[in-house]
Amino acid sequence: MLNERLARLREEAGYTKKEVANILNIDPSTYGKYELGKRQPDYETLIRLAELFNVSVDFLLGKTDIRNPADEFLVQAKEQYGSRGKKQAEELLENIQTMFEGGELPDEDKDEFFRAITEIYFDAKEKNKKYTPKKYRKNNNEE
């Protein structure tokens, strides 16, 4: 799964294998082996690959099909609560990012924290529906 996703992401980004290897400061044959599935990147390289392609480590590893949870969160906030909801979600993400700058929290913990924050955001929005414009309210009776 990792090898297929790396190849697809690299092609989508318009990079050659050699360019990706140079960006990561690794041997081109090493990167080529990642895409062939003959070698696995270490944790640090995996994080750098996720950053390069703007996806989560979980996406690279095949644990989720959501490329970037933050982007998905913003889209979902806009769909459910309009431009104002999206703006609030962006502000929340900015504040969270500021909390972690210079921190030593492992990426797995950051991902879990992010999932908790998004759940809290949508729960709070659901509880405060009376403040949401009617056109963005979801009808829970349709489910």
DSSP file (Angstrom, degrees, kcal/mol; ACC not computed):
  #  RESIDUE AA STRUCTURE BP1 BP2  ACC     N-H-->O    O-->H-N    N-H-->O    O-->H-N    TCO  KAPPA ALPHA  PHI   PSI    X-CA   Y-CA   Z-CA
    1    1 A M     >        0   0    0      0, 0.0     4,-2.4     0, 0.0     5,-0.2   0.000 360.0 360.0 360.0 -48.4    0.0    0.0    0.0
    2    2 A L  H  >  +     0   0    0      1,-0.2     4,-2.7    59,-0.2     5,-0.2   0.925 360.0  50.5 -57.3 -47.1    2.8    2.5    1.0
    3    3 A N  H  > S+     0   0    0      1,-0.2     4,-2.1     2,-0.2    -1,-0.2   0.899 111.4  47.8 -61.2 -41.2    4.7    1.9   -2.2
    4    4 A E  H  > S+     0   0    0      2,-0.2     4,-2.4     1,-0.2    -1,-0.2   0.905 112.9  48.2 -66.5 -41.8    1.6    2.4   -4.4
    5    5 A R  H  X S+     0   0    0     -4,-2.4     4,-2.8    55,-0.2     5,-0.3   0.899 110.0  51.9 -67.7 -39.6    0.7    5.6   -2.6
    6    6 A L  H  X S+     0   0    0     -4,-2.7     4,-2.6    -5,-0.2     5,-0.2   0.938 111.5  47.1 -60.3 -45.9    4.2    7.0   -2.8
    7    7 A A  H  X S+     0   0    0     -4,-2.1     4,-2.3    -5,-0.2    -2,-0.2   0.925 114.5  46.6 -62.4 -44.9    4.3    6.4   -6.6
    8    8 A R  H  X S+     0   0    0     -4,-2.4     4,-2.6     2,-0.2    -2,-0.2   0.928 114.1  46.9 -64.8 -45.2    0.9    8.0   -7.1
    9    9 A L  H  X S+     0   0    0     -4,-2.8     4,-2.1     2,-0.2    -1,-0.2   0.898 112.0  50.8 -64.4 -40.4    1.6   11.0   -4.9
   10   10 A R  H  X>S+     0   0    0     -4,-2.6     5,-2.2    -5,-0.3     4,-0.7   0.930 112.3  46.4 -62.7 -44.9    5.0   11.6   -6.6
   11   11 A E  H ><5S+     0   0    0     -4,-2.3     3,-0.8     1,-0.2    -2,-0.2   0.910 111.3  51.7 -64.2 -42.4    3.4   11.4  -10.1
   12   12 A E  H 3<5S+     0   0    0     -4,-2.6    -1,-0.2     1,-0.2    -2,-0.2   0.873 110.6  49.0 -60.9 -37.1    0.6   13.8   -9.0
   13   13 A A  H 3<5S-     0   0    0     -4,-2.1    -1,-0.2    -5,-0.2    -2,-0.2   0.604 113.6-121.0 -79.0 -11.5    3.1   16.2   -7.7
   14   14 A G  T <<5 +     0   0    0     -3,-0.8     2,-0.3    -4,-0.7    -3,-0.2   0.724  63.3 141.0  79.9  21.9    5.1   16.0  -11.0
   15   15 A Y      < -     0   0    0     -5,-2.2    -1,-0.3    -6,-0.2     2,-0.2  -0.653  46.9-134.3 -94.7 152.2    8.3   14.8   -9.3
   16   16 A T     >  -     0   0    0     -2,-0.3     4,-2.1     1,-0.1     5,-0.2  -0.589  31.8-108.9 -89.1 165.4   10.8   12.2  -10.6
   17   17 A K  H  > S+     0   0    0      1,-0.2     4,-2.5    -2,-0.2     5,-0.2   0.901 121.7  53.2 -60.6 -40.1   12.1    9.6   -8.2
   18   18 A K  H  > S+     0   0    0      1,-0.2     4,-2.4     2,-0.2    -1,-0.2   0.887 106.5  51.9 -64.2 -39.2   15.5   11.3   -8.3
   19   19 A E  H  > S+     0   0    0      2,-0.2     4,-2.4     1,-0.2    -1,-0.2   0.918 110.6  47.6 -63.9 -43.3   13.9   14.7   -7.4
   20   20 A V  H  X S+     0   0    0     -4,-2.1     4,-2.4     2,-0.2    -2,-0.2   0.929 111.3  51.2 -63.0 -44.2   12.1   13.2   -4.4
   21   21 A A  H  X>S+     0   0    0     -4,-2.5     5,-2.6     1,-0.2     4,-0.8   0.907 110.7  49.1 -59.2 -42.5   15.3   11.4   -3.3
   22   22 A N  H  <5S+     0   0    0     -4,-2.4     3,-0.4     3,-0.2    -1,-0.2   0.903 109.9  50.8 -64.3 -41.6   17.2   14.7   -3.5
   23   23 A I  H  <5S+     0   0    0     -4,-2.4    -1,-0.2     1,-0.2    -2,-0.2   0.900 115.6  42.4 -62.0 -40.5   14.6   16.6   -1.5
   24   24 A L  H  <5S-     0   0    0     -4,-2.4    -1,-0.2    -5,-0.2    -2,-0.2   0.564 109.7-126.2 -82.2  -8.8   14.7   13.9    1.2
   25   25 A N  T  <5 +     0   0    0     -4,-0.8     2,-0.3    -3,-0.4    -3,-0.2   0.920  67.8 123.8  60.9  45.9   18.5   13.8    1.0
   26   26 A I  S   <S-     0   0    0     -5,-2.6    -1,-0.2    -6,-0.1    -2,-0.1  -0.854  72.0 -81.9-127.7 166.5   18.6   10.1    0.4
   27   27 A D    >>  -     0   0    0     -2,-0.3     4,-1.9     1,-0.1     3,-0.7  -0.458  35.5-129.0 -67.6 136.4   20.1    7.9   -2.3
   28   28 A P  H 3> S+     0   0    0      0, 0.0     4,-2.5     0, 0.0     5,-0.1   0.845 109.2  56.1 -56.3 -34.4   17.8    7.6   -5.4
   29   29 A S  H 3> S+     0   0    0      2,-0.2     4,-1.8     1,-0.2     5,-0.1   0.856 104.3  53.9 -68.2 -31.7   18.0    3.8   -5.3
   30   30 A T  H <> S+     0   0    0     -3,-0.7     4,-1.4     2,-0.2    -1,-0.2   0.943 110.6  45.2 -64.6 -47.1   16.7    3.8   -1.7
   31   31 A Y  H  X S+     0   0    0     -4,-1.9     4,-1.8     1,-0.2     3,-0.4   0.916 109.5  56.2 -63.3 -40.9   13.7    5.9   -2.7
   32   32 A G  H  X S+     0   0    0     -4,-2.5     4,-1.5     1,-0.2    -1,-0.2   0.879 104.6  53.2 -56.9 -38.3   13.2    3.6   -5.8
   33   33 A K  H  X>S+     0   0    0     -4,-1.8     5,-2.1     2,-0.2     6,-1.2   0.818 102.9  58.2 -67.8 -30.8   13.0    0.6   -3.4
   34   34 A Y  H ><5S+     0   0    0     -4,-1.4     3,-0.7    -3,-0.4    -1,-0.2   0.942 108.8  44.7 -60.9 -46.1   10.3    2.4   -1.4
   35   35 A E  H 3<5S+     0   0    0     -4,-1.8    -2,-0.2     1,-0.2    -1,-0.2   0.782 112.5  51.5 -71.3 -26.0    8.1    2.6   -4.4
   36   36 A L  H 3<5S-     0   0    0     -4,-1.5    -1,-0.2    -5,-0.2    -2,-0.2   0.592 111.2-121.5 -82.7 -10.6    8.9   -1.0   -5.4
   37   37 A G  T <<5S+     0   0    0     -4,-0.8    -3,-0.2    -3,-0.7    -2,-0.1   0.662  82.7 116.1  78.5  16.5    7.9   -2.2   -1.9
   38   38 A K  S   <S+     0   0    0     -5,-2.1     2,-0.3     1,-0.2    -4,-0.2   0.554  78.1  26.5 -92.5  -9.4   11.4   -3.7   -1.4
   39   39 A R  S    S-     0   0    0     -6,-1.2    -2,-0.3    -8,-0.1    -1,-0.2  -0.993  70.3-138.6-151.8 147.8   12.3   -1.3    1.5
   40   40 A Q        -     0   0    0     -2,-0.3     2,-0.1    -3,-0.1    -6,-0.1  -0.896  25.3-119.8-109.6 137.8   10.4    0.7    4.1
   41   41 A P        -     0   0    0      0, 0.0   -10,-0.0     0, 0.0     2,-0.0  -0.412  31.5-110.7 -70.4 150.6   11.3    4.2    5.1
   42   42 A D     >  -     0   0    0      1,-0.1     4,-2.4    -2,-0.1     5,-0.2  -0.247  38.5 -95.1 -71.6 172.1   12.3    4.9    8.7
   43   43 A Y  H  > S+     0   0    0      1,-0.2     4,-2.1     2,-0.2     5,-0.2   0.895 124.0  50.2 -60.1 -44.0    9.9    6.9   10.8
   44   44 A E  H  > S+     0   0    0      1,-0.2     4,-2.1     2,-0.2    -1,-0.2   0.907 112.4  47.3 -62.4 -42.3   11.6   10.3   10.2
   45   45 A T  H  > S+     0   0    0      2,-0.2     4,-2.5     1,-0.2    -1,-0.2   0.875 108.6  55.9 -66.7 -37.3   11.6    9.7    6.5
   46   46 A L  H  X S+     0   0    0     -4,-2.4     4,-2.2     2,-0.2    -2,-0.2   0.904 108.1  48.1 -60.7 -42.1    8.0    8.7    6.6
   47   47 A I  H  X S+     0   0    0     -4,-2.1     4,-2.3     2,-0.2    -2,-0.2   0.916 111.1  50.2 -65.0 -43.5    7.2   12.0    8.3
   48   48 A R  H  X S+     0   0    0     -4,-2.1     4,-2.5     1,-0.2    -2,-0.2   0.875 109.8  51.2 -64.6 -37.2    9.2   14.0    5.7
   49   49 A L  H  X S+     0   0    0     -4,-2.5     4,-2.3     2,-0.2    -1,-0.2   0.917 109.4  50.3 -64.0 -43.4    7.4   12.2    2.9
   50   50 A A  H  X>S+     0   0    0     -4,-2.2     5,-2.4     1,-0.2     4,-0.6   0.910 112.8  46.6 -61.4 -42.0    4.0   13.0    4.4
   51   51 A E  H ><5S+     0   0    0     -4,-2.3     3,-0.7     3,-0.2    -2,-0.2   0.911 110.6  52.6 -66.2 -42.1    5.0   16.7    4.7
   52   52 A L  H 3<5S+     0   0    0     -4,-2.5    -2,-0.2     1,-0.2    -1,-0.2   0.910 118.5  35.3 -59.1 -44.2    6.4   16.7    1.1
   53   53 A F  H 3<5S-     0   0    0     -4,-2.3    -1,-0.2    -5,-0.1    -2,-0.2   0.375 108.5-122.1 -94.8   4.1    3.1   15.4   -0.3
   54   54 A N  T <<5S+     0   0    0     -3,-0.7     2,-0.3    -4,-0.6    -3,-0.2   0.916  71.8 118.1  55.2  48.4    0.9   17.2    2.2
   55   55 A V      < -     0   0    0     -5,-2.4    13,-0.2    -6,-0.1    -1,-0.2  -0.857  67.3 -98.2-132.3 169.1   -0.8   14.0    3.5
   56   56 A S     >  -     0   0    0     11,-2.7     4,-2.0    10,-0.3     5,-0.1  -0.519  26.5-120.6 -85.1 158.5   -0.9   12.3    6.8
   57   57 A V  H  > S+     0   0    0      1,-0.2     4,-2.4     2,-0.2     6,-0.2   0.886 116.3  59.0 -61.9 -38.8    1.4    9.5    7.8
   58   58 A D  H  >>S+     0   0    0      1,-0.2     5,-2.5     2,-0.2     6,-0.9   0.881 104.2  50.5 -58.6 -38.2   -1.8    7.4    8.3
   59   59 A F  H >45S+     0   0    0      8,-0.3     3,-1.2     4,-0.2    -1,-0.2   0.941 109.4  50.2 -64.8 -46.5   -2.7    8.0    4.7
   60   60 A L  H 3<5S+     0   0    0     -4,-2.0   -55,-0.2     1,-0.3    -2,-0.2   0.899 112.2  47.8 -57.2 -41.1    0.7    6.9    3.5
   61   61 A L  H 3<5S-     0   0    0     -4,-2.4    -1,-0.3    -5,-0.1   -59,-0.2   0.520 115.9-114.4 -80.9  -5.0    0.5    3.7    5.6
   62   62 A G  T <<5S+     0   0    0     -3,-1.2    -3,-0.2    -4,-0.5    -2,-0.1   0.647  80.7 124.4  83.2  14.5   -3.0    3.0    4.3
   63   63 A K  S   <S+     0   0    0     -5,-2.5     2,-0.3    -6,-0.2    -4,-0.2   0.705  81.0  13.7 -78.8 -19.2   -4.7    3.4    7.7
   64   64 A T        -     0   0    0     -6,-0.9    -2,-0.2    -8,-0.1    -1,-0.2  -0.979  58.3-141.7-149.3 157.3   -7.1    6.0    6.2
   65   65 A D  S    S+     0   0    0     -2,-0.3     2,-0.7    -3,-0.1    -6,-0.1   0.372  75.6 104.0 -99.5   2.1   -8.2    7.2    2.8
   66   66 A I        -     0   0    0      1,-0.2   -10,-0.3   -11,-0.0    -7,-0.1  -0.767  58.8-160.3 -85.8 116.1   -8.3   10.8    4.0
   67   67 A R  S    S+     0   0    0     -2,-0.7   -11,-2.7     1,-0.3    -8,-0.3   0.937  77.7   9.4 -64.5 -48.9   -5.2   12.5    2.6
   68   68 A N     >  -     0   0    0    -13,-0.2     4,-2.2     1,-0.1     3,-0.4  -0.907  62.5-159.0-139.0 106.4   -5.1   15.4    5.0
   69   69 A P  H  > S+     0   0    0      0, 0.0     4,-2.5     0, 0.0     5,-0.1   0.829  93.4  56.6 -56.6 -34.2   -7.4   15.5    8.0
   70   70 A A  H  > S+     0   0    0      2,-0.2     4,-2.1     1,-0.2     5,-0.2   0.928 108.7  45.8 -65.1 -43.4   -7.1   19.3    8.4
   71   71 A D  H  > S+     0   0    0     -3,-0.4     4,-2.3     2,-0.2    -1,-0.2   0.919 113.1  50.2 -63.6 -43.0   -8.3   19.9    4.8
   72   72 A E  H  X S+     0   0    0     -4,-2.2     4,-2.6     1,-0.2    -2,-0.2   0.898 108.8  53.3 -61.0 -41.1  -11.1   17.4    5.3
   73   73 A F  H  X S+     0   0    0     -4,-2.5     4,-2.5    -5,-0.2    -1,-0.2   0.912 109.3  47.9 -60.0 -45.0  -12.1   19.2    8.5
   74   74 A L  H  X S+     0   0    0     -4,-2.1     4,-2.2     2,-0.2    -2,-0.2   0.900 112.3  48.7 -65.9 -41.2  -12.3   22.6    6.8
   75   75 A V  H  X S+     0   0    0     -4,-2.3     4,-2.6     2,-0.2    -2,-0.2   0.932 113.5  47.1 -63.1 -45.4  -14.4   21.2    3.9
   76   76 A Q  H  X S+     0   0    0     -4,-2.6     4,-2.3     1,-0.2     5,-0.2   0.895 110.6  52.1 -65.0 -40.5  -16.7   19.5    6.3
   77   77 A A  H  X S+     0   0    0     -4,-2.5     4,-2.6    -5,-0.2     9,-0.2   0.905 112.1  46.2 -62.5 -41.3  -17.0   22.7    8.5
   78   78 A K  H  X S+     0   0    0     -4,-2.2     4,-2.1     7,-0.2    -2,-0.2   0.915 112.1  50.5 -68.5 -42.2  -17.9   24.7    5.4
   79   79 A E  H  < S+     0   0    0     -4,-2.6    -2,-0.2     1,-0.2    -1,-0.2   0.904 120.9  34.1 -61.4 -40.9  -20.4   22.2    4.1
   80   80 A Q  H  < S+     0   0    0     -4,-2.3    -2,-0.2    -5,-0.2    -1,-0.2   0.819 136.2  18.1 -85.9 -31.4  -22.2   22.0    7.5
   81   81 A Y  H  X S-     0   0    0     -4,-2.6     4,-1.2     1,-0.3     3,-0.3   0.289  96.3-129.0-130.7  10.8  -21.8   25.6    8.8
   82   82 A G  H  X  -     0   0    0     -4,-2.1     4,-2.1     1,-0.2    -1,-0.3  -0.154  57.5 -35.9  74.7-168.3  -21.0   27.8    5.8
   83   83 A S  H  > S+     0   0    0      1,-0.2     4,-2.5     2,-0.2    -1,-0.2   0.850 137.6  54.3 -61.5 -36.8  -18.2   30.3    5.5
   84   84 A R  H  > S+     0   0    0     -3,-0.3     4,-2.4     2,-0.2    -1,-0.2   0.917 108.2  49.1 -65.7 -42.0  -18.4   31.4    9.1
   85   85 A G  H  X S+     0   0    0     -4,-1.2     4,-2.2     2,-0.2    -2,-0.2   0.891 111.5  49.8 -63.2 -39.5  -18.0   27.7   10.3
   86   86 A K  H  X S+     0   0    0     -4,-2.1     4,-2.6    -9,-0.2    -2,-0.2   0.918 109.9  50.6 -65.0 -42.8  -15.0   27.3    8.0
   87   87 A K  H  X S+     0   0    0     -4,-2.5     4,-2.3     1,-0.2    -2,-0.2   0.911 110.6  49.2 -62.3 -42.3  -13.5   30.5    9.3
   88   88 A Q  H  X S+     0   0    0     -4,-2.4     4,-2.2     1,-0.2    -1,-0.2   0.903 111.1  50.1 -62.4 -40.9  -14.0   29.3   12.9
   89   89 A A  H  X S+     0   0    0     -4,-2.2     4,-2.5     2,-0.2    -2,-0.2   0.897 109.5  51.0 -64.9 -40.6  -12.4   26.0   12.0
   90   90 A E  H  X S+     0   0    0     -4,-2.6     4,-2.4     2,-0.2    -2,-0.2   0.916 110.3  49.3 -62.0 -43.2   -9.4   27.7   10.4
   91   91 A E  H  X S+     0   0    0     -4,-2.3     4,-2.3     1,-0.2    -2,-0.2   0.901 110.0  51.5 -63.1 -40.3   -8.9   29.8   13.5
   92   92 A L  H  X S+     0   0    0     -4,-2.2     4,-2.3     2,-0.2    -2,-0.2   0.929 110.3  48.5 -61.2 -45.8   -9.1   26.7   15.7
   93   93 A L  H  X S+     0   0    0     -4,-2.5     4,-2.7     1,-0.2    -2,-0.2   0.897 110.3  51.5 -62.4 -40.9   -6.5   25.0   13.5
   94   94 A E  H  X S+     0   0    0     -4,-2.4     4,-2.1     1,-0.2    -1,-0.2   0.916 110.8  48.2 -62.1 -42.9   -4.2   28.0   13.7
   95   95 A N  H  X S+     0   0    0     -4,-2.3     4,-1.6     2,-0.2    -2,-0.2   0.888 112.0  49.2 -65.4 -38.8   -4.5   28.1   17.5
   96   96 A I  H  X S+     0   0    0     -4,-2.3     4,-1.3     2,-0.2    -2,-0.2   0.923 109.6  51.7 -65.7 -43.8   -3.7   24.4   17.7
   97   97 A Q  H  X S+     0   0    0     -4,-2.7     4,-0.9     1,-0.2     3,-0.4   0.901 107.2  53.2 -60.5 -40.8   -0.7   24.7   15.5
   98   98 A T  H  < S+     0   0    0     -4,-2.1     3,-0.5     1,-0.2    -1,-0.2   0.867 103.6  58.0 -61.9 -36.5    0.6   27.5   17.7
   99   99 A M  H  < S+     0   0    0     -4,-1.6    -1,-0.2     1,-0.2    -2,-0.2   0.857 110.8  42.1 -60.5 -35.5    0.3   25.2   20.7
  100  100 A F  H >< S+     0   0    0     -4,-1.3     3,-2.6    -3,-0.4    -1,-0.2   0.541  80.6 121.6 -94.4  -7.6    2.6   22.7   19.1
  101  101 A E  T 3< S+     0   0    0     -4,-0.9     3,-0.1    -3,-0.5    -3,-0.0  -0.367  91.3   3.1 -60.9 127.3    5.2   24.9   17.7
  102  102 A G  T 3  S+     0   0    0      1,-0.3    -1,-0.3    -2,-0.1    -2,-0.1   0.470 106.4 131.1  76.6   0.9    8.6   24.0   19.1
  103  103 A G    <   -     0   0    0     -3,-2.6    -1,-0.3     1,-0.1    -3,-0.1  -0.309  58.7-138.8 -83.9 169.6    6.9   21.1   21.0
  104  104 A E        +     0   0    0     -3,-0.1    -1,-0.1    -2,-0.1    -3,-0.1  -0.055  49.2 140.3-117.6  30.2    8.0   17.5   21.2
  105  105 A L        -     0   0    0     -5,-0.2     5,-0.1     1,-0.1    -2,-0.1  -0.633  56.9-115.1 -77.3 126.0    4.6   15.8   20.9
  106  106 A P     >  -     0   0    0      0, 0.0     4,-2.2     0, 0.0     3,-0.5  -0.227  22.1-116.1 -59.3 150.3    4.9   12.7   18.7
  107  107 A D  H  > S+     0   0    0      1,-0.2     4,-2.8     2,-0.2     5,-0.2   0.847 114.9  57.8 -58.4 -36.1    2.9   12.8   15.4
  108  108 A E  H  > S+     0   0    0      1,-0.2     4,-2.0     2,-0.2    -1,-0.2   0.909 108.9  45.7 -61.3 -40.8    0.7    9.9   16.5
  109  109 A D  H  > S+     0   0    0     -3,-0.5     4,-2.6     2,-0.2    -2,-0.2   0.872 110.9  53.0 -69.3 -36.8   -0.3   11.9   19.6
  110  110 A K  H  X S+     0   0    0     -4,-2.2     4,-2.9     2,-0.2    -2,-0.2   0.920 109.1  50.1 -62.2 -42.7   -0.9   15.1   17.5
  111  111 A D  H  X S+     0   0    0     -4,-2.8     4,-2.4     2,-0.2    -2,-0.2   0.916 112.0  47.1 -61.6 -43.4   -3.2   13.0   15.2
  112  112 A E  H  X S+     0   0    0     -4,-2.0     4,-2.2     2,-0.2    -1,-0.2   0.905 112.6  49.7 -65.6 -41.0   -5.2   11.7   18.1
  113  113 A F  H  X S+     0   0    0     -4,-2.6     4,-2.7     2,-0.2    -2,-0.2   0.922 110.3  50.8 -61.5 -44.8   -5.4   15.3   19.6
  114  114 A F  H  X S+     0   0    0     -4,-2.9     4,-2.6     1,-0.2     5,-0.2   0.916 109.0  50.9 -61.2 -43.8   -6.6   16.6   16.2
  115  115 A R  H  X S+     0   0    0     -4,-2.4     4,-2.1     1,-0.2    -1,-0.2   0.913 111.6  48.3 -59.9 -42.2   -9.3   13.9   16.0
  116  116 A A  H  X S+     0   0    0     -4,-2.2     4,-2.5     2,-0.2    -2,-0.2   0.920 111.3  49.7 -64.3 -43.6  -10.5   14.8   19.5
  117  117 A I  H  X S+     0   0    0     -4,-2.7     4,-2.7     1,-0.2    -2,-0.2   0.913 110.8  49.0 -63.2 -43.3  -10.5   18.5   18.7
  118  118 A T  H  X S+     0   0    0     -4,-2.6     4,-2.4     2,-0.2    -1,-0.2   0.898 111.5  50.0 -65.6 -37.7  -12.5   18.0   15.5
  119  119 A E  H  X S+     0   0    0     -4,-2.1     4,-2.3    -5,-0.2    -2,-0.2   0.924 111.8  47.9 -64.0 -43.4  -15.0   15.8   17.3
  120  120 A I  H  X S+     0   0    0     -4,-2.5     4,-2.7     2,-0.2    -2,-0.2   0.903 110.0  53.6 -62.6 -41.6  -15.4   18.5   20.0
  121  121 A Y  H  X S+     0   0    0     -4,-2.7     4,-2.3     1,-0.2    -2,-0.2   0.948 112.5  42.1 -58.4 -51.0  -15.8   21.2   17.4
  122  122 A F  H  X S+     0   0    0     -4,-2.4     4,-2.2     1,-0.2    -1,-0.2   0.852 113.7  52.6 -70.3 -33.0  -18.7   19.3   15.6
  123  123 A D  H  X S+     0   0    0     -4,-2.3     4,-2.3    -5,-0.2    -1,-0.2   0.926 110.7  47.9 -63.7 -44.1  -20.3   18.3   18.9
  124  124 A A  H  X S+     0   0    0     -4,-2.7     4,-1.5     1,-0.2    -2,-0.2   0.907 111.5  50.0 -63.4 -41.5  -20.3   21.9   20.1
  125  125 A K  H  < S+     0   0    0     -4,-2.3    -1,-0.2    -5,-0.2    -2,-0.2   0.901 110.0  51.0 -62.8 -40.6  -21.7   23.1   16.8
  126  126 A E  H >< S+     0   0    0     -4,-2.2     3,-1.1     1,-0.2    -2,-0.2   0.907 110.2  48.9 -63.9 -41.8  -24.5   20.5   17.0
  127  127 A K  H 3< S+     0   0    0     -4,-2.3     3,-0.3     1,-0.3    -1,-0.2   0.768 113.8  47.4 -69.2 -25.2  -25.3   21.6   20.6
  128  128 A N  T >< S+     0   0    0     -4,-1.5     3,-2.2     1,-0.2    -1,-0.3  -0.077  70.0 131.6-106.8  33.1  -25.5   25.2   19.4
  129  129 A K  G X   +     0   0    0     -3,-1.1     3,-2.2     1,-0.3    -1,-0.2   0.784  59.6  72.8 -56.9 -29.1  -27.6   24.7   16.3
  130  130 A K  G 3  S+     0   0    0      1,-0.3    -1,-0.3    -3,-0.3     4,-0.1   0.726  97.7  50.5 -62.3 -17.2  -29.9   27.5   17.2
  131  131 A Y  G <  S+     0   0    0     -3,-2.2    -1,-0.3    -6,-0.2    -2,-0.2   0.459  91.9  94.3 -96.1  -2.6  -27.1   29.9   16.3
  132  132 A T  S <  S-     0   0    0     -3,-2.2     5,-0.1    -4,-0.3   -50,-0.1  -0.753  87.6-106.1 -91.9 132.8  -26.5   28.2   12.9
  133  133 A P    >>  -     0   0    0      0, 0.0     3,-2.0     0, 0.0     4,-0.6  -0.270  31.2-117.5 -55.5 143.1  -28.3   29.7    9.9
  134  134 A K  G >4 S+     0   0    0      1,-0.3     3,-1.2     2,-0.2    -2,-0.0   0.826 110.6  62.4 -54.0 -37.7  -31.2   27.5    8.8
  135  135 A K  G 34 S+     0   0    0      1,-0.3    -1,-0.3   -54,-0.0   -53,-0.1   0.713 107.8  44.2 -66.6 -16.9  -29.7   26.7    5.3
  136  136 A Y  G <4 S+     0   0    0     -3,-2.0    -1,-0.3   -55,-0.1    -2,-0.2   0.458  88.3 108.7-103.9  -2.7  -26.7   25.0    7.0
  137  137 A R    <<  -     0   0    0     -3,-1.2     2,-0.4    -4,-0.6   -56,-0.1  -0.510  63.7-136.0 -74.5 140.6  -28.6   23.0    9.6
  138  138 A K        -     0   0    0     -2,-0.2     2,-0.9   -58,-0.0    -2,-0.1  -0.789  12.4-129.0 -95.3 141.0  -28.8   19.3    9.1
  139  139 A N    >   -     0   0    0     -2,-0.4     3,-1.4     1,-0.2     4,-0.2  -0.796  18.3-168.3 -90.0 107.2  -32.1   17.5    9.6
  140  140 A N  G >  S+     0   0    0     -2,-0.9     3,-0.8     1,-0.3    -1,-0.2   0.646  79.7  71.8 -70.9 -13.9  -31.3   14.7   12.0
  141  141 A N  G 3  S+     0   0    0      1,-0.2    -1,-0.3     2,-0.1    -2,-0.0   0.651  84.0  69.3 -76.1 -13.5  -34.7   13.1   11.3
  142  142 A E  G <         0   0    0     -3,-1.4    -1,-0.2     1,-0.2    -2,-0.2   0.681 360.0 360.0 -78.2 -16.6  -33.7   12.1    7.8
  143  143 A E    <         0   0    0     -3,-0.8    -1,-0.2    -4,-0.2    -2,-0.1   0.466 360.0 360.0 -78.3 360.0  -31.2    9.4    9.0
